[in-house]
Amino acid sequence: MTKIDIISGFLGAGKTTLIKKLISESFSGQKIVLIENEFGEIGIDGGFLKDAGINITEMNSGCICCSLVGDFKEALTKVIEEYTPDRIIIEPSGVGKLSDVAKAVERVNEKETSVVINSMVAVVDGTKAKMYMKNFGEFFNNQVESAGTVIISRTQNMNDEKLDALMEKLREHNKEAVIITTPWDDIKGDQILSAMEKGHTLVDSLLEEMKNLPEDEHEHHHHHDHDEDEHEHHHHDHDEDEHEHEHHHHDHDEDEHEHHHHDHDEDEHEHEHHHHHHHHHADEVFQSWGVETHHKFDRERLEEILKALADEDSREYGIVLRAKGMVPASDNKTWYEFDLTPGEYEIREGSADYTGRLCVIGAELKEEKVSKLFGIS
């Protein structure tokens, strides 16, 4: 029996951090396959798990919905046949809808009796959830509503009042899910896994409800008013690559890092997108810009660039939701890796790669301005 764990989460929530923790603390000795469904231009650090002997199937063609009904099913079936894994971890795009991923897995499940959905998880960044819920609710809320377990990241940076308010909001969208509020450094992987599996009863009922609804009504249940014709959808040229490999250390005290944290009231940032109709495809709402580059950067310049992109009060570059990259330093002695979400960023020293890579994801993204900012013509 192959267990399937679907670990979703909006851009920068901490999905990969969670997956790494579970692999190192709870899944040792198991044959694991990680399937990533990405959104964007380039995968920044998809190789990190290959070093641990994990097989990664990256799907970088077509738009999200096409991958889910086409490439995704094929990849999942192939993985089951070729690897007969004990466990498959599916890490959907940060802007993907968890309900879509679950339905795609269920289509495979109809033919593969040896497969069971073990958990459906939404990882939620507690410090940004309120803003994402308001401005990108069509995507963010779907993940929460479709989850058996909600795992909140960065609760160590929240006071009781903010955490209480978040819990109230989450419960509006999912009354029954198991919710983990303990900081991840204070909890073992086995405890997280146990909580993920406690949500199994809810997962079964959610899947049963999906199965019983007519195809075009799947997305209308549980607050979802999304159209299901998304699968009739034309292909786009951009690769599908979210890369959610977020703040690799993001669950420790941020003061340990070179984060620049802005404690703005999230209410100020109601970008009031046209997402209230709840029938958009991710590629209609989000854009990504990505390049490979040999350009060198000094730290001061990189700080200036990231500060500009992280500024939540500015729309000069669009609404920047995520940026990641690794670039050579101008002194030729080291490389810099950076990671950015709204209002904050982190720069670390890293090891050399075959070339530098940059990726920025956002809404109403001004790609030409972003390119100029990085000095890429």
TANOR-V508319 format. One record per residue. SS is DSSP state (H for helix, E for strand, - for the rest). D_LAST is the distance of its C-alpha to the last C-alpha in Angstrom with 1 decimal. Layout:
SS D_LAST
SS D_LAST
This chain:
- 51.4
E 47.6
E 46.6
E 43.3
E 41.7
E 38.9
E 37.0
E 34.7
E 33.0
- 30.3
- 26.9
- 27.4
- 31.2
- 32.0
H 32.8
H 31.8
H 33.6
H 36.6
H 36.4
H 36.2
H 39.2
H 41.2
H 40.5
H 41.5
H 44.5
- 45.9
- 44.9
- 45.8
- 47.7
- 46.4
- 44.5
E 41.4
E 38.5
E 35.5
E 33.8
E 30.5
E 29.2
- 25.6
- 23.2
- 19.5
- 16.9
- 17.9
- 21.1
- 20.6
- 24.1
H 26.3
H 27.8
H 29.8
H 32.9
H 33.0
H 34.1
H 37.1
- 38.1
- 36.9
E 35.9
E 32.7
E 32.1
E 28.6
E 28.2
- 24.7
- 25.5
- 26.3
- 26.6
H 28.8
H 32.0
H 31.8
H 31.4
H 34.4
H 36.7
H 35.5
H 33.6
H 34.8
H 38.5
H 38.2
H 36.4
H 39.0
H 41.9
H 40.6
H 40.2
H 43.7
H 45.2
H 43.5
H 43.5
- 46.4
- 44.8
- 46.9
E 44.1
E 40.8
E 38.4
E 36.1
E 33.1
- 31.8
- 28.4
- 28.3
- 28.2
- 30.8
- 34.4
H 36.9
H 39.5
H 37.4
H 37.2
H 40.9
H 41.8
H 39.9
H 41.6
H 44.9
H 44.5
H 44.4
H 47.2
- 49.5
- 49.6
- 49.2
- 52.3
- 51.2
E 48.3
E 48.6
E 46.1
E 46.9
E 44.8
E 42.2
E 40.4
E 38.1
E 36.4
E 36.0
E 34.2
- 37.1
- 35.1
- 32.7
H 35.0
H 36.3
H 33.0
H 31.8
H 35.2
H 35.0
H 31.5
- 30.9
H 34.6
H 34.5
H 32.7
H 33.9
H 37.5
H 37.8
H 37.2
H 39.8
H 42.3
- 42.1
- 42.6
- 45.8
E 44.5
E 42.0
E 40.8
E 39.5
E 37.1
- 36.9
H 40.4
H 41.0
H 38.7
- 40.9
- 44.3
H 47.1
H 46.7
H 43.1
H 43.9
H 47.0
H 44.9
H 42.4
H 45.3
H 46.8
H 43.6
H 43.3
H 46.9
H 46.4
H 44.2
- 46.1
- 49.7
- 50.6
- 47.7
E 48.2
E 45.9
E 45.1
- 44.6
- 45.3
- 42.5
H 41.4
H 42.3
H 45.8
- 46.4
- 46.7
H 44.9
H 48.3
H 48.9
H 45.6
H 46.4
H 49.9
H 48.5
H 46.1
H 49.2
H 51.3
- 49.1
H 50.2
H 53.0
H 50.5
H 48.1
H 50.9
H 51.9
H 48.4
H 48.0
H 51.5
H 50.7
H 47.5
H 49.6
H 52.3
- 50.0
- 49.4
H 45.9
H 44.5
H 45.9
H 44.4
H 41.8
H 44.3
- 46.2
- 45.9
- 44.0
- 41.6
- 41.4
- 38.6
- 38.9
- 39.5
H 38.3
H 34.9
H 35.7
H 35.9
- 32.2
- 29.7
- 27.1
- 23.4
- 20.5
- 19.1
- 20.7
- 23.2
- 22.5
- 23.3
- 23.6
- 26.1
- 26.8
- 27.3
- 28.0
- 29.8
- 32.4
- 32.3
- 36.0
- 37.0
- 37.4
H 34.0
H 35.2
H 35.1
- 31.3
- 28.7
- 28.4
- 27.8
- 30.0
- 30.6
- 33.9
- 33.2
- 35.7
H 34.1
H 35.9
H 33.6
H 30.7
- 32.2
- 29.1
- 31.6
- 29.6
- 31.3
- 32.5
- 36.1
- 37.0
- 36.4
- 35.4
- 31.7
- 29.8
H 27.2
H 24.5
H 25.5
H 25.2
E 22.5
E 18.9
E 16.7
E 13.0
E 12.7
E 10.8
E 12.2
E 10.7
- 12.5
- 11.0
E 14.1
E 15.1
- 18.2
H 20.3
H 20.4
H 16.7
H 16.8
H 19.8
H 18.3
H 15.4
H 18.1
H 20.6
H 18.4
H 17.9
H 21.6
- 22.9
- 25.3
- 26.2
- 22.7
- 21.1
- 18.0
- 15.9
- 18.7
E 21.4
E 19.9
E 22.5
E 21.2
E 18.5
E 19.0
E 17.3
E 18.2
E 16.3
E 17.8
E 19.1
- 18.4
- 22.1
- 22.0
- 25.1
- 24.0
E 21.5
E 20.8
E 21.3
E 20.8
E 22.3
E 22.1
E 24.3
- 25.0
- 26.4
E 25.9
E 24.0
E 24.9
E 23.5
E 25.4
E 25.5
E 25.2
- 25.6
- 23.2
- 21.7
- 20.6
- 16.9
E 15.1
E 14.7
E 13.6
E 15.2
E 15.8
E 18.6
E 20.0
E 21.7
- 20.2
- 16.9
- 14.2
H 11.3
H 8.7
H 10.1
H 10.3
H 6.7
H 6.3
H 9.6
- 8.8
- 6.3
- 3.8
- 0.0
